[in-house]
Amino acid sequence: MKKIDHDETYKKQTVPYIKESGKSVAEIGRELKINANTLYGWLKKYGSEPEIVAVQALKSEDQRHKELQKQIRDLQEENEILKKAMHFFAKDRR
């Protein structure tokens, strides 16, 4: 089997992909045709570099933002249901 030497840029781009994908390192290894141990080495070497950590922080902030937006939509929907129920019961008392 021929060994492929990946450049630093490829390795640094692969690390955030591994962390954000939700897949196991073994799955990604099969997907990219790279040994899982090699990927673990890349994670160890590049995982704490500032630009990779910054990308992860932005990703987690984006995820939190999406969660908050969903929570706001859910609360607005619940509020509308309560308003309709309030009007329904207010009519009933007359």
C-alpha positions in Angstrom: 0.0 0.0 0.0 1.4 3.4 -1.0 1.7 6.0 1.7 0.2 9.3 0.9 1.9 12.4 2.6 -0.8 15.0 3.2 0.2 18.6 3.4 -0.2 20.7 6.6 -3.2 22.6 5.3 -5.1 19.4 4.6 -4.3 18.1 8.1 -5.4 21.3 9.7 -8.7 21.4 7.8 -9.4 17.7 8.6 -9.1 18.3 12.4 -12.2 20.6 12.7 -14.1 18.3 10.4 -13.4 15.4 12.8 -14.5 17.4 15.8 -17.6 18.8 14.2 -18.9 15.9 12.2 -20.3 13.8 15.1 -18.8 10.7 13.5 -16.2 8.5 15.1 -12.5 8.9 14.1 -12.7 5.4 12.6 -15.7 6.3 10.4 -13.9 9.4 9.1 -10.8 7.4 8.6 -12.7 4.9 6.4 -14.4 7.9 4.6 -11.1 9.6 3.9 -9.1 6.4 3.5 -6.7 7.5 6.2 -5.7 5.3 9.2 -7.5 6.2 12.4 -4.2 6.3 14.3 -3.0 8.9 11.8 -6.1 11.0 12.4 -5.6 10.7 16.2 -2.1 12.0 15.7 -3.4 15.0 13.7 -6.0 15.7 16.4 -3.2 15.7 19.1 -0.9 17.9 17.0 -3.3 20.4 15.6 -6.4 20.2 17.9 -5.2 23.0 20.2 -4.0 25.5 17.6 -5.6 28.9 18.0 -7.2 29.0 14.6 -8.8 25.6 15.0 -10.0 26.4 18.5 -11.5 29.7 17.2 -13.4 27.8 14.5 -14.7 25.4 17.1 -15.8 28.4 19.3 -17.6 30.0 16.4 -19.3 26.7 15.6 -20.5 26.3 19.2 -21.7 29.9 19.3 -23.6 29.4 16.1 -25.1 26.2 17.5 -26.1 28.1 20.7 -27.6 30.9 18.6 -29.7 28.4 16.6 -30.9 26.7 19.9 -31.9 30.1 21.3 -33.8 31.0 18.1 -35.7 27.7 18.3 -36.5 28.3 21.9 -37.8 31.8 21.1 -40.0 30.4 18.3 -41.3 27.7 20.7 -42.1 30.2 23.4 -43.8 32.5 20.9 -46.0 29.6 19.7 -46.9 28.7 23.3 -47.7 32.3 24.0 -50.1 32.4 21.0 -51.8 29.2 22.2 -52.3 30.7 25.6 -53.7 33.9 24.2 -56.2 32.0 22.1 -57.2 29.9 25.2 -57.6 33.1 27.2 -60.0 34.6 24.6 -61.9 31.3 24.4 -62.5 31.2 28.1 -63.2 34.9 28.4 -66.1 34.5 25.8 -67.5 31.6 27.7 -68.0 33.7 30.9 -70.2 36.3 29.2 
